[in-house]
Each structure stands twice: as structure tokens, then as C-alpha cells.
Amino acid sequence: MHNFPDATEISLESCGLTTLDEVLPDLVKFRNLKVLRLGNNNLSSLPGDMSGLQKLEYLDLTNNPFVDLERIMSGLFSLPSLKYLYINLDEKDEDDIIVSLTNLESFNGTHAKNLHHLSRDYLSLHPDFSQFSSTVVRELHEKVDRENDPLKFQTELLNSKHAIDAVSKKDKKLSSLMLLMKQCYSGLLEDCFDVMFSVNADYHKKMIQMQKDLDHAAAETLEKESAENENAKKWLAERLEGEKERLVEEVGWLRAELEKQKNRLRQFQLNRQKISTQVNTSPKQLLQQSMKEKFNDPSTKSKLPLQPIKSNKTLSLRQTKEIIDEIYASKAKFDQKCVDNKLPRETMEQHLYTFLNQKYGLKNLILDWASAIIQAVKKFTSEDNDVAVFGKILRNEIDEEFRFVQKQLRETVAELLRVYLKGKYSRKVDGEIQQMLAQRMSGSLNEDEWVDIIKYMYNKEDSVNVIIKVNEGIRQLRAKKSRRPNTGNSSSNSSSRTPDDDVDDDDKGANKIPYVEFLRVLLNFQLRGHERFLTKFVRLFRQFDADKNGILNELEFRHLLLHINPHRTEENIEHWLNYTDPYNNQQITFSECVTFLSADLVKMMHDKKGLEDDDASEQDHHHHHHGTPNMKQQQLYVDHREEVVEDILDQE
């Protein structure tokens, strides 16, 4: 039984029980017990106190040899919740139980309503109770009406009770019924008095508490009103002080704006043509100009650093190159608008933030994307030439126009490869040559092909250096390939080869290089050469770029020109200023300096009195790359710059 402490029903039928004294302590432990079946046992009595079974409502005692009603009544009386009783007794004993247990709702299946009729009939038919009770009640009324002394009144009540008790003892059934009635009515009266006293005490407590709450609420209201008045005074004082500070700041801002407007007016007076341009500029262009002014302001520039805080974004190489192409395209359009409106150009660093501002608008997004782009540039610089070129342009280590040189180099290599294939396979039509060219560009170049391209593009010395670097690249690729596990695709790869490939392998062996890797070697070679060419000028430019933003004003540009050539006249300097800054914008970028001074830079390489020389051989190497007949491709860069300068002069 202990395995189910929450059981509500227990059956001990046909267990041969002769007494409940031994099992009652265990039954009491079942606090939720409501149904107890004890039929078909040998019980002749019940324990005198079964009040531990507080929730027992249903008790089955059928088929037990009960002979004496006195031995079971005490136990049944002690069950406070008993409602349903089943027991086999004589008819006279059953009537006694029905009259005694007034809480029963059912006895041996008979409904409570019928039980009440039986009790009422029993009392009404009892001659002694009916006669004596009427006599006692009548005498009691008479004595109560005559008696004014409280002590004698209480004495008469006690005598009446004693008389009733004496009569009730003549009949056990009547005695039991009278006792039950006495208990019920006395308990009812006691409960009434308890309720009255409890209500009265609770009423007084509530009255006292309500008075306290009322006093407390009144005090709180007064205190709250006082605090609100005090807070209102403080708020008004703070608001007045804040309004005063705001007005002071606004006056200061207005004064600063007035000073700016005065300076701008002076600038407009210096150049009427610029005034006209500013008047005709659209709101969008004015916004762009305002942003450029912010970028040139040292305090603003510190808020948009070239190397922002680390971003949570991680860009792939493909995403990085796509964004770089978008920035290049945006920069080209923006530069054209600047030319059309006679405004200064931006550096690539400035336009990076202009581009992000136009695309996203929010400062947090601008800085986050700028950080992600710069981190990606650092990550992929050694892996991709386009990313490396963009990073160096961003840092003003090379000029913006150099990216066009790299583009032309790609086109030149493709064209030379096409000419080579056309000459080698002269019998093939143009469609077949074009197909072979596509296969080479998506695959690998034979040794005779890439060697011929190198010798055609570079002089003897540079050709040797480039060939060495290509061979190094081939060895590195072979080393990587040998470290990779065999994928089992050799048969499929060999089956896709063309007869021309077999001829090439027979002529030159397997010393082949992927076209992409070959192009990367040439682009890196070109980039390193251009970096060496600009190294001294970069140091010189940074020497005069006081705020390190990649932009020179008129005074700084004058010092730069005089440092490059101390013999320049004032007329010559004014001539250069008219070319580089025709609208007196006071903003000449690093790339513009390199573009307009490209011829001076080449000449500067021969001037021993110019910048500091690293060594004579390096200087000669720079000369090969930028203007001497020793290299077939070297003139490309200077020619391109001359075209840029001529286009600018033509627009003027």
C-alpha cells in the first residue's frame, strides 16, 4: 500500500480481518482516502476513534458479523466526512444509525431525502419526546416572561436542560438523537457568535487601517505635490539654462558660418567664373562638394580614417574585386562631374567614403563597409594584382591612371598570343585561331608561346628577369601539384587535349604555365617596376603634404615644383598651376601631380642633384621602364599620361 500514498480508494474485501486496530494506522497515512471497502470479513466491532480518516466518504461494511450496535457507533460517529454507508444490521439497529448519522447522504443505497423522512417520522411518533418537549418549552416561555433576574434566568435554563436530559435517558434512541441535536445547535450558535465577533473585530481593524491609509494618502499627496512643484522649478531652471547654452552655441555656430561665408565670398571674388559655376551647381553636386570639403578638413578626416576599426564583415576575393570595380566606375563618373563643374578631384581614399555614403548613407554602415574593404585589400594584396593596385592607389603609393596601364598590358598579351598562333598555324582560319586563343587563355601556355611574348614585350635584360620569374612560378605550381593527392582524372584530362597540344608538348616538353599565372607574373613585374619608379617622388610628395591627405594646396605645390627643379621661374610655376589647378580650387591630388609631372619624373631619374639615389643600377632599371627604347612596352605608360594631359588641355 505504501507504493501509492496518494490513493483515494482501498479495498480489503475478503481478507479475513477480525479487527481494524492493526491496519488503521496504515490507512490513516492515506491522506486522500475517500473509499474503503471492508466487506466479507470477520469484523464484529470498529475502533472507537477513526477520525484520522478525514476524507473518507464511502464505507462498505457488508457481510460482517456485527451483533452489538454500541461497538460500531463510536467509530462511525468519528468519521467527519462519511456520506455513504453500507452495512448489514437488524431493521431496528439500521433505524438507529439513520437517526444518529445525520450527515449521511445514502444508507445501503437509500437516498438522503428518504432518510430525513424516517428521522422526522421517528421523532414525531415518539410520545414521550413530543409530550415532554411541548411541556418544557411552554413552561420555559412562562418562566422567561416572568423572570427579570439574569441569575435566576440562567438557573431556569439549566433546569430545563437537566429535565430534557433526564427524559432522554429513558430512551437510548431519543438520547442519541437529542445529543446530536444539542451538538448541532450549540455548534451553530457558537459559530454565529464567532462570526459576529470576527466580523466586529475585522470591521474595527479595517476602520483603523482605512483611517491610517487616508492619513498616509493625504500626506503622500501633499509630499508629491511639493516634490512636483520642486521638480517643476528645477526643470524650468534646467530648461532655461539649456536654452541659454543652445543659444550661445547657435550664436557661435552662426559666427563660424559667417566667417566661412566671408572666406567663401573672398574665394568667389578671386574667380568670377567659379562663382558662376557654384550658382549653376545642382543640390546633389553641392552636397558632394560639401563632403569633399569635410574630407579635406583635418578634423573631419580623422573621423574617416584610411584604416577604420575592424569590421564584422568578411569579403571574399570575388566580392572585393566587384566592389573595387564599382568604386572605379563611380570615381570615373564623379571625376567627369568635377571637370564639368570645374571642381577639384577627389583622392581614391576620399571617393571610397563618397561612394559608400551615396550607397548606404548611414555613418555606421559607411565605416563598417570601409573597414571590410580595407581589411579585404590587406588580405588579398599578395594574391591578386588588381587588389594590390587598388590598395596602393588608396595609400597614394601609385597613381590612379596606372590601373589603365595594367588593363592595356592584359590586352597586349592577348593580342600578342593571337598573333603568335596566327603565325604558327597559318593555314587555320580566324574562327579556329580565336578558338585556340580562348583555349589558351582558359588553360595553359606552352613554353615557346610565353617566351615569345616576353621577348617581344621587354628588352633583353628585363626579358631574362621575367623568364626567371615565370620559371619560378612553374616550379611552385609543380611543387603544389606534387603535394596534392591524385584525383584520378588524368584520363579525362588527356582525352580533352587537341592535336595541336600534342605537337606543342613534343616541341617544348611539359614546361607549361597557366595563362592566369603567367599574366599575374607580368602584372606584378609591371607593378614593382612602377613602384620603384615612383618611390622617390612618393617620399618627396609626402614631405610637402603637410596634412597627409594626398592633396597639395597652391603653396605646397609651388614648393614641390621648386624642389624638383630649383631653376623654375615664377612664370613657369604659374604656367604649371594653370594646368593643374585652372579654377584655383587649392586641391591638387597625388595622381594629378604624377600625371602632369610624368616627364619631369623621368628626367628626375637622371638628375644626380635631385632626390636621393638608391643606386645607379636601380636608376637605370627605372629608366628602362619609363621612356627608353630598350623596352618595347616601356613607352606605354608615358604615352598614356601624355594622352591624359592632352585631353585635359583640350577640354580647357
N, C-alpha and C positions, 0 to 999 in steps of 0.2 A: 504493500500500500504506500510505502514511503517514496516510491518512484513517481507518484502522481500527487504532489502536495496541493495542487490547485483543483483536485477532483470535486465535482459537485454532486455526484451520485455514487453510492456504495451499496452493494448487495451482499449480504451474509446469509442468504436463504439456504436452508437445509445444511447447515454447518454443525449441527449437533450442539448448539450453545445452550448452556443451562443457566448462565448468568452473564451480564454485561459489565460487571465490575472490572474484568481483566482487559477487555478491548476498549472500554470507554476512554481511557487516557489516550489511546492511539487515535480514536475517532475525533477527539477534541482538536487534534493537530490539524485536521482538515477545516480550515477557516471558512471555506466557501461551500461546505457540505450542505445541500438542500434536500436530498432524497436519501432515505435509509430504509433498506428492505431487510427485515428480520423474520420473515415468515418461515413456517415449517421448522421451528427449532423447539427446544425443551424449556423455554423460559417460563418461570412461574411468578417472577417479580421483575421490577425495574429499579435501577438505582434511584435513591431518593433525590439526588441533585444531578440533573442532566443539563443545567444551564450553560455549560461550556459549548453546547451545540447551538450557537447563537442564531445561525441562519437556517436551521433545519425546518422545512415547511411540510415535508411529506414523510409519514412514518407508517410502515406496514408491519403489523404485529399479528397477522392472521395465522391460525393454526398453531398457537402456543397455548399450553395448559394453564392459563390464568384462572385462579379459583377465588382469590380474595381481592376485592376492588381496592382496599386500603393499601395494598402493596404496590400498586401501579399509579395511583392518583398523584402522589407527591412528585414522581418523576415526570408525569405528563404536565402537571402544573408548572414545572420548572423550565419547560421549553417555551421561550418567549415568542418564537415565530411560527409555531405549529399551526397549520391551516387544514391539512388533510390527514385523517387518521383512519386506519383500517385495523379492526380488532374483533375477535370472536368472543362475546360475553352473553350472559343471560340478558333477557329483554329489560329486566329491572335495572341491572348494572349499566346497560347501554344508556337508559334514560338518565341515570345519574351523571354519566360522563357528558352527555349532551348538555344538561343543565349546568354543569360545573365549568366546562371548557367553552366559554362564550366566544373565544376568538376563532373557533373552527369555522371554516367555510364549507367543509364537506366531511361527513362521517359515514364510513362504509359506502361511499358513493352517493349519499343523500345530500342535496344542495343545502346551503346555509339558511335560505329562506324558510325551508320546511323545519329546520332545526329550531329557529326562533319561535315558530308557531308552537312547537312542542314545549319549549320553555315557558312561553306565556300561558299556555293551557295548563301546565303543571301548577304554576303559581296561582292562577285564577281558581283552580279547582281545589286548592288546599284550604280546608275550612278554618284551621287554626290560624294560619297566616292572614287570611282575609279578614276574619273577625277581629283578631287581636290588633292587627296593624291599623284598622279603622278606629278602634277604641283608643289606642295610644296616640294616634295623630289628633283625634278630637280633643282628648284631654290636654295634649300638649298645646294646642291652639288656645284653649281656655286659660291655662296657667300663664302662657306667654302674654296674653292680652291683659291679665290682672297684675302680673309681676313687673314692678319697676326697679327692684334692686338687682343690679348686674350679677352679684354673687349668687343670689337665690335663683336667678335665671339660669346660670350655668349649672347649678345643682339640679334643677328640674331636667335639663338636657341630659345630664349624666344618668339620672334615674330612668329616663325614657330609654336610653341606650341599654341600660342594665336590664330593663324589663324585656326589651326586644331580644337581648342575648339569652335571657333565661328561657323565653318561649322557644326560641330557635333551637335550643339544646334538646328539646323533646323529639325533634325530627332531624335525623342526620342530613337528609337531603335539603331540608329547609335551612339547616345550619350552614351547609356548604354554600347554598345559593345566597343567603343573607351575608355571609362573609365576603363573597365575591362582589356583591352589590356595594357593600361597605367600602371595600378596597377601591372599586371603580369610582364611586362618588367622592370619597376622600381624596383620591389622587387627582380627580378632576378639579376639586376645589383648591387643592394645593397648587396645581398648575395655574389656575386662574389668578391666585394671589401672587405666584411667582411672576407671571406675565405682567400683572399690574405693577408690581414693584420694579421689575426690569424696565418696563416702558417709562415709568416715572423717573427712574434713575437715568435712563438714556436720554429722556427729554431734558432733564436738568443739565446733563453733560453737553448735549447739543446746544442748549441755550447759552451755556458758558463759552463753548467753542465758537459759536456764531458771534458772540459779543467780542471775543478776542480777535476773530478774523476781521470783523468790522473795524475794530480799532487799528489792527495791523494794516488793513487795506487803506484806511484813511491816511495812516502815517506814510505808507508807501506812495500813495498818490501825491501827497504833499512833497515827499522827497523826490519823486520822479519829476514832478513839475519844476521843482527847484533845480534839479540836475539838467533838465531840458532847457530851462532858461539860461543856465550857466553855459551849457554846450552851445546854445544858440549865440550867446555872446562871443564865445571862443571862435565859433565857425565864422561869424561875421568879421571878427578881427583877423582871422587867418585869411579869409577871402579878400578882405581889404588889402592885407599885406601881399597876398599872391597877385592880386590885380595890380598893385603898385609895382611889384617886381616885373610882371609881364609888360607893363607899360614902359618900364625902364629898359627892358630887353628889346622891346619893339622900337623904342627911340634909338637905341644903339644900333639895331639892325638897319633902321631907316638911314641913320647916318652913314653906316658902312655901304649901304646900297647907293646912297647919294654920292659917296666917294667913288664907287665903282662906275656909276653913270658919268661922273665927271671925267674919269680916266678914259672911259669908252668914247665920250664925246671928243676928248683930245685926239684919240686914235682916229675917230671918224674925220676930224678936221685935217689930219695929216694925209688922208686919202679919200677924196670925194667919191672916187669910183667904188671904194669899199663900202661907203655909206649907202650908195645906190643898191649895191648887192645885198646888203643887210635888210634894206627895206623890202626888196622883192623876194626875200627868202621865205619859204613856206614854214608853217609852225613846226612841222616834223624836222626840217633842216635846222631850225633854230634850236630844237631840243638836242639834236646831235651835236651842234656847236657847243651848247651848254655843257654837255657831257664831256666833250673834249677839253673844255676849259677846266673842268673838275679834274680830269686826268693829269693835266699839266700843273695843277696846284699841288705842291709837295704835301700839304696836309691831307688832301684827298687821295693822292697816290699811295700814301701809307696805309689807307684803308682798303686798297685794292692791290695787294702785293702780287709780284710775279710768282711767288711760291706761297699760296694760301695754306691754311690749316688742312690737315689730312681729311680727305673726303671718304664717305662710306661707299661711294660708287666705285665700281671696278669695271673699267672698259677693256674690251678685247682689242686686238690689233686691228681687226676689220672695222670695229666701231670707231677707233681712234682715227684711222685714215679717212673714214667717211666724214667725221667732224672736221678734220683738217681741210678736206676738200670744200666743205660748206663755208668754213672761215675764209679760205682763199677766194671763193666766189663772192662772198659778202664784201670782202676787202676790195675786190676789183670794182664792184658797183659803187661802194662808198667813196673810193678814190675818184671815180668819174664824177660823182656828185660834187665832191670838193673842188675838182677842176672847173666844173660848170658854174659853181657859185663863188669861185675864187677864194676858197677857204683852204687852210693848211691840211696836209695829210696827217693821218694817224700812224703811229708805230704799230707793229703787229701785236705788241702787248696791249696797247690801248684798245685796238679793234677787237681783241679777244673779249674784253668786257663789254664793248659796244654791241658786239654780236650776241653775247649771252643776255644782255639787257633787252635787246629787241626781241629775243626769242622767249625769255622767261619773265623778265620784269621785276621779280622779287629779289631783294638783296641776298637772302639766304640761298636761294636756288642759284643765283649768279656765282656766288663764292663756292658753293658745293660743286657745280659743274666745272668751274675754273680749276679747282683743286684736282678734280678727277682727270681733267685733260692734262694738266701739268704732270701729275703722277704717271699717267699712261705714257707721256712723252719720255719721261725718265726711264720707264720700264722697257720701252720698245726701241730706244735710240740705237742700241747696238744691234738690233735685229732687223730694222727696216730703215733704208736710206731716206725715204720720204719723211718719216717721223723725225729722223736725225736732223734733216734740213729745216723742218718746221721749228724744232727746238732751238736751233742755233739762230734762226731768224728772230724768234721770240726773245732771245737773250741779246740781240744786236751783236752777234758774233759774225754773221754774214748778212748780206743784203737780201731784200725780198726778191729781186729780179733773178737771183741765182736759181730759183726753182724752175724758171723757164729754160735755163741752160740745161738742167738735168732732163727736162722734158724733151728738148731738142736732141740731147745725146741718145735717148731711147729711140727716137725716130731715126736718127742717123744710123744706129746699129742695125735696126730692122731693114733700112734701105740698103746698107752695105751687104747684109746677108742675102737679100733678094738679088742684088747684082751679082754676087758670087755664085749663087745657084743658077742664075740665068746663063752665066758664062760657062759653068761646068757642065750643065745639061742643056746645051744649046738647041737640041732637037725637040725639047719639050715645049709645049705651048704655054701661054701665060697662065691659063687656068691650072695646069699641073704644077707650074712653078709656085703659084700662090698657095696651092695645097701643101706642097713641100715646105714652104715658108711657115705656114701655120703649124705643121707638124714639128718643125724645129723649135719654134717659139713656145710651143706647149710641151716640148720634150727636151732633148739634149743636142748639143753641137759637137760635131766631130772636131778633131784637133786641127785639121787643115783649115776648117772654116773659121774657128775662133782666132787662130793665129793670123790668118789673112786679114781679118777685121782689125785686129790690134795694130798690125804693121801699117795698115792704111791710115789709121786714125792718129797714131803717135809717131814721134821721131824715134831714132834708134835707141837712145838711152831710155826714154820712157817706155818704149815697147818691151825692152828687156825686163824692166821693173814690173810692168803689168803682167807679162807672161809668167814671171816668177810667182806673182800673187795668184794667178789663175791655177797654176800647178799646185800651189799650197792648198787652194780651195778644193781641188780634185782629191788630193791626199786626205784631207779632212773628211770629205764625203765618203771615201772608201773606208776610212777608219770607222766612221759611224755605221756604215753598212755592214762591216765585218762584225761589229758588236751586236747588231740586231739579229734575232733568230730567223731562220729560213722559213718563209711563209708558204713555200710550195707552189708559188705562182710563176716559176721560171718558164714552164712550158707554155703558159698562156702568154707571157710576155714575148717569148721568142716567136710565137705564131703570129703576132701582130706586126712584126718587123717587115719592112719593104725590101725589095731587091737593092734599091739604092743604099739602104743602110748596110747591107752586107758588103757592098763594094767599098763603102767608106771604112768599114771595120778592117777589111783586108788591106787597105792602103795605109791607114793610120793607127791600126790597133784599136784598143778599147779606151784610149785616153780622151774620154768624152766628159763634158760638163753640162749640167742642166742650164738651159738658156737663162732661167731666172737667176741662178747663182752667178753666171757669167756677167749678166747685167749688173748685179749687185756689186761685183768687184770693180767694174768700170765706174759706177756711180760713186762708190766710196773713194776710189782713187781721185776722181774729179773733185769731190768734196774736200778731201785732205789737202789737195793742191790749192784749192781756192782759200781754204782756211790759212794756209801758210802765206799765201799772197796778201791776205788782209790782216795778219797778226799784228804787224807794227802799226798799221793805221787804226786798228781797234784800240790799241793801247793809247795812241795819240788822241783819238776821239774821246775816250773816257777821261782823259786828262783835262779836257776843256768842257766836258759835260758835267757841270757843277752839281746839278740835282740828280744825276744818274738815271734819267728817264728816256735816254735815247734821242733827245731833241736838243738842238742848239738854238739860242737866240742870235740876234744880229751881232752882238759884241763877241760872243763865243765863236761864231763862225769866222769873224774877222781874225781873231787870234789863231784859229786853225789854219786859215789861208796863209797868214804871215809865217807860221811855224813851218809849213810845208815849203814855202818859198819866201824867204825874208826880203827878197828884192821886189816884191809886188808893189806897184804904185797904188795910190788911193783910187785912181781912175779904174785900174784893173779890178780892185776889190769891189767897187760899186758895180762894175760890169757883172761880176760873179753873183753879187747879191740880187741884181735884177733878173738873172737867170733862175737862181734857186728860190728866191722869195720875192716874186714880182709884185705881190699885193701887200707886202710889209706885214705879214702875219706873225713874224718873230718866232716861227716854228719851222726849223729845218731838221728833218729826221736823218737818222744814220743812213738809211737806204738812199735817200736823196743825195747825201754827201758822196756816197760811193758812186752813184750814177753819174753825177756831174763832174766828179774828180777822178774818173777812171783813168784818163790819160795821165794825169799828174801822179796817180799811184804807180803806174808802170814806170814813169820817169823817175819817181822817187826811189825805185829799187836800185837805180844806178848811181844815185847821189850819195856819196860817202859822208857828206856833211848833213844829210837828212836825219832820219831816225836811226836808232841803234841797230847795228847789223849783228845778226846771229853768227853767220859765217859766209864766206864768199861762195861756197858751193851751193848753199841753200838759196842765196840770192839769184844765182844763175838758174837754178831749178824753177824758181818763181817766174823768171823771165821767159823760160821755155813755155810756160803755161799761158801766158797772157800777152802775146803780141809778136813773138819772133817767128821766123819762117821754119824753125827746127821742128815744129809740131803741126801736123795737118789740121788738127781740131782746135788748136790753141786760140785762133783768131775769133772763134765762135763767140766767146764771152764779150770781148771788146766790141765786136761788130754789133752785138745785141744792144749794148749800152749806148752806142752811137745812134742806133735807131730810136731808142727811148728818148734821148736828148733831142734828136731832130723832131720827133713827134711833139714834144713839149713846146719847142720853139715855133713849130708850125701853128699850134693852137693859139699862141700869142699873136 
